[in-house]
Amino acid sequence: MMNTNQLARKKCVPCEGGVALLPSDEASKLLGQVPGWSITSDGKRLNRSWRVKDFVTGLDFFRRIGDIAESQDHHPDLHLVGYRNVTIEIWTHAVGGLTENDFILAAQISELAVELKK
């Protein structure tokens, strides 16, 4: 089984609908490799939330996530609410659910340092 670091070293594969959805048991196994992330109740998305130090910290975090997303050509939904509550949702839009790409991106995001609210 892969660990978070091994998953983060992988590259997202191009997906225009040619990648199969992960069966729920495989998604559950990969979820164990991305601590702090959860699968939504409908089983179609990964999400994670942080309470960052302040608004500027949230924006900087999003900028760095954007750099990763562009390099992987896989783009999450980013939410900044209440000026420091950050939530990220990831799924493969082209197939309407989870693929290995989503877990790769989650692992890469998890490696980013971010200053949290104390």
C-alpha positions in Angstrom: 0.0 0.0 0.0 1.2 3.5 -0.8 1.9 6.1 1.8 1.1 9.8 1.5 4.6 10.7 0.3 4.5 8.0 -2.5 1.0 9.2 -3.6 2.1 12.8 -3.6 5.0 11.9 -6.0 2.6 10.6 -8.6 1.4 12.7 -11.5 -2.3 13.1 -12.4 -3.1 11.4 -15.7 -5.0 13.4 -18.3 -8.7 12.7 -18.0 -11.3 13.7 -20.5 -13.8 11.0 -19.4 -11.5 8.1 -20.2 -10.6 7.3 -16.6 -12.9 5.0 -14.6 -14.5 6.0 -11.3 -12.9 4.4 -8.3 -15.0 1.7 -6.6 -15.9 2.8 -3.1 -13.6 0.2 -1.5 -10.6 1.5 -3.5 -11.5 5.1 -2.6 -11.6 4.1 1.1 -8.2 2.5 0.9 -6.7 5.6 -0.8 -8.4 7.8 1.8 -6.2 6.2 4.4 -3.2 7.7 2.6 -4.4 11.3 2.9 -5.0 12.0 6.6 -7.4 14.9 7.3 -9.4 14.4 4.1 -12.8 12.8 4.0 -15.2 11.5 1.3 -18.5 13.3 1.1 -21.6 11.4 2.0 -22.5 10.9 -1.7 -19.1 9.3 -2.2 -18.3 11.6 -5.1 -15.8 14.2 -3.6 -12.9 14.6 -1.3 -12.9 17.5 1.1 -10.9 19.0 3.9 -11.1 22.2 6.0 -8.6 24.3 7.8 -8.9 27.4 10.0 -6.0 29.5 8.9 -4.3 32.4 10.7 -5.9 35.1 8.7 -7.3 36.2 5.3 -3.9 36.8 3.7 -2.7 33.3 4.8 -5.8 31.8 3.2 -5.1 33.6 -0.1 -1.5 32.5 -0.1 -2.5 28.9 0.6 -4.9 29.1 -2.4 -2.2 30.6 -4.6 0.1 27.7 -3.8 -2.7 25.1 -4.3 -3.3 26.8 -7.6 0.3 26.3 -8.7 0.0 22.6 -7.9 -3.4 22.3 -9.6 -2.1 24.0 -12.8 1.0 21.7 -12.9 -1.3 18.6 -12.5 -4.0 20.1 -14.8 -6.5 19.0 -12.1 -8.4 21.8 -10.4 -10.2 21.7 -7.0 -13.0 23.9 -5.8 -11.6 26.4 -3.2 -13.7 28.0 -0.6 -12.7 30.9 1.8 -15.5 31.8 4.2 -15.4 34.0 7.3 -12.0 35.3 6.2 -10.0 32.3 7.5 -12.1 29.2 7.1 -10.7 27.3 4.1 -12.4 24.3 2.5 -11.2 22.4 -0.5 -13.3 19.9 -2.5 -11.7 17.7 -5.1 -13.3 15.4 -7.7 -12.8 14.5 -11.3 -15.4 16.6 -13.0 -15.1 14.7 -16.3 -16.4 11.5 -14.7 -18.5 13.0 -12.0 -16.7 11.3 -9.1 -13.5 10.1 -7.6 -10.4 8.9 -9.4 -6.9 8.3 -8.3 -6.1 11.8 -9.6 -8.1 13.3 -6.7 -6.1 11.5 -4.1 -2.8 12.4 -5.8 -3.8 16.1 -5.7 -5.0 15.8 -2.1 -1.7 14.3 -1.1 0.2 17.1 -2.8 -1.9 19.7 -1.1 -1.4 18.0 2.3 2.3 18.5 1.9 1.9 22.3 1.8 2.7 24.2 5.1 0.0 26.6 6.2 -0.2 28.7 9.4 -3.3 27.8 11.3 -5.4 29.9 13.7 -4.2 29.3 17.3 
